[in-house]
Amino acid sequence: MDPDTPPGSAGPAQIAAAFAVHVFTACGAGCALLALIAAVNSDWPIMFAWLGAALCIDGVDGTFARRLQVAKLLPRWSGDILDLVVDILNYVFVPAYALAASGLLPGPAAIALAILIVVTGALYFADRLMKTSDYYFRGFPALWNVAAFYLFILKLDPWVGAATITALAALTFVPFHVVHPVRISHLRGITTAALVVWALLAIVAIAENLNPPVWIGAALCLLAVYFVAVGFIRRHHP
């Protein structure tokens, strides 16, 4: 598509392709519903499989949207708002329910911690400065789906899990930088490779009913350290 094509001159096929991207993004909400149903049934591996599918959609839909000029051709629909709606379901709401219902947290505090997750997550997604100009996140980026995945894998003492959630909720408002593994340019090759390895290991962990061999859990933790460390060696941008 010609990048200078005005909206009025776009053909039906271009409009349909652009709207299909919105539908694709909205399918992430369907993944969230299926993940929630699995969580209600305590089918945690299936829940994480659906959350993983939503993560894949979120990772590629922006590329499709930019390539097909969705914002220009369909100004009536906001892809940014749609993305935030879908993300808060998959990244915040479903994981919060799962952690409250899983037994991984202390019984007296589980619901309070889940409320802490959804409140801080909602505030984070409303922050207009949540991303830097070079696509790093400011503060813990409400990746509660990933945090929950690690808690299910590691099976920490419930009070350690509670302390971890409390710390991450506080870090939501601390202005350190967290890498966006799909869109960054600095260390793109290494980060992309790390992301692929992480995804493969996560799939194995889910297939192992969230009880993977120790080396897989250790490798997932090391990769998490890498993704956090990249933010601290970030080149200066506003």
N, C-alpha and C positions, 0 to 999 in steps of 0.2 A: 504494500500500500504506500502511495506517495505520502510522505510525512507532512506535506503542505496541503493535502486534500481538505477542502472546507467541508463541514458537516452536511450542508445542503446538496453537495455533489456526490455524496457517497451512495452507492447502489444498495439494493435490498440485501444482497449477499454480504456486503461489508457490515451493514447494520445488524444482520442476523448473527454474524460471527462475533461482533462486539457484544451483543446481548448474551450470546452463549458463554462468554467469559464470566459475566455476572451470575449466570445460572450455575456455572462450574464453582464459583466462589461460594454461592449459597448452598451448594451440596455439602459444604463443610458443616452447616447447621444440621443437615440430615445425619452426618457422622456423629455429631454431638448427641442427638437423640438416641441413636443406636448404642452409643457408648454409655449413655445414662441407663438405658434399659438393661444392658449387660451388668452395669454396676449395681442396679437394684437387685439383680439375681446373683450378685457376688461372683460373677464370671469375670474376674479381673483381667486375665489374658485377652479375652475378647474385647473388653473395654479399652485396653491399651492398643489393640489392633485398630479399633475405630479411631481412637485419638491419633494414632500414627498416620492413618489415612488422611485425616483432617490436616495434620502437619504437612503432609506431602502436597495437598491442595494449596495450602497457604504458602508453600515454598515456591510454587511455579505460577500461580495465577497472576501475580504482578507482572511477570515477564510477558505473559500472553496479553495482558491489558495494555502494556506499553507498546508492544509490537502492533497491536490492532487498533491503537488510538481510541480506546474505549471511552476515556474521559472526554475527548473531543467529539466523538460521534454520538454519545449518549449522555449529554449533560444533565438529563433529568434524574438519572440514578447516580448516587455517589458510591463509587467503588471503595473509597476510604471508610465511609460509614459502614457499608456492608461488611467489609473486612473486620472492622472492630467488633461488630455484633457477633459475627461468627467466632472470632478469636476469644471473646470473653466467655463464650459457652465452652469451648474446647480447652482453653488454657487455664480457666479459672473455675467456672461453675461446676463442671463435671468432676474435675480432680478434687475440689473441695468436698463434694458429696462423698466421693470414694474414700477420702482420708477419714471423714467423720464416721463412715460405716464399716471401715475395714478392720477395726480392732488394732491398728498399728499405733494409735495414739491413746494416751490415758483416758479412760472412760469419762471421768468428770470434766475433762477439758476438751474433748474431741469436738463438740459442737461449737464451743467458743472459738477454737482454733480455725474451724471451717468458716465461721463468720468473719474472723480476722482475714482470712484469705480472700473472700469475696469482696469485702469492703476495700482493702488495700488494692486488690486487683482492679476494681471498678475505678478507683481514683487514678491508678496508673494509666489506664486506657483513656482517661479524660485529659491527661497531661499533653498539652500541645508541644512540649519540648521533650517528649519521651525519646526522640531520636535525634542524633547529631546530623550535620550536613553530609558526613561521610558514612552514614548508616550504621552507627553504633547506637546501642540503647543506653540511656542514662538510668542508672540504678538497676536493681534486680528487675528484669523485664516481665514480671508476672508469668514466668514459665512454670506454672504450678503443675502442668501436665508432666513436665520433665522432672520436677522435684518429687512429685508423687511416684513416678516410675522408679527413681532411685530409692525412695523409702520402701517401696514394695520389694525391690531387689535386695537391698541391704538388710532389711528387717531389723532395724536398730531398736534398742530399748525404747519403749513408748515415750518416756520422758526426754530422752535424747532427741527423738523425732519431734516432740513438742518444742524443744529448744531450737531445733533447726528451723521449723516453720516460723517461730517468733523472730528469729534472726533474719530470715529471708524477707519477712514482711517489713521489718525495719529497714532493710537494705533497699527496699523499693524506693525510698526517699533519699538515699545517699548517692551523690552525684559521681559515682565511678562509672566506667564504661564497660559494656558487655558487647561482644562481637555479634553482628548479624551475619551468620555463616554463609548466607547465599549472596548478599549484595556487596560485601566489602571488596575493596581492591587491594589493600595491603595484605600480603601473605595469602592471597586468594588460592593459589595452588595447594599449599599445605593445608589450609583450612578446609577446602573442598574435599581433599583426600581424607582428612580427619572426620568430616561429616559423613562421608560414605562408609568409613569403617565403623563409626558410631551406629549408623543405621543398621548395618549388617549385624553387629553384635546385639543391638536391641531386638532385632527380629529373632535371633537365636534365643535370647532370654525369654521372649514371649512364648516361643515354641516350647521352651523348657518349663512352661507353667510358672514363670517368674522365679524359678529356682535354678538358675544357670550354674555351671561350674565356677569355682572361685576365680579362676583366671579371667573369665568374662566380666565378672563384677569388678575385678581390679582394673581391667582395661577400660571399662566404661568410666570408672572414677578418674583414671589418668587422663582420658580424653576430656572429661569435664574440667579438670585442672587446666588443660591446654586452652579450652575455649574462654575460660576466665582470664588466664594469663595474657591472651592476645589483647584484651582490652587495656591492660596496663602498659603495653609497649606500643600503643596506638600513636600514630603521628598526629601532631597538633592540627585540629580543625575546630571551627566554632561550633 
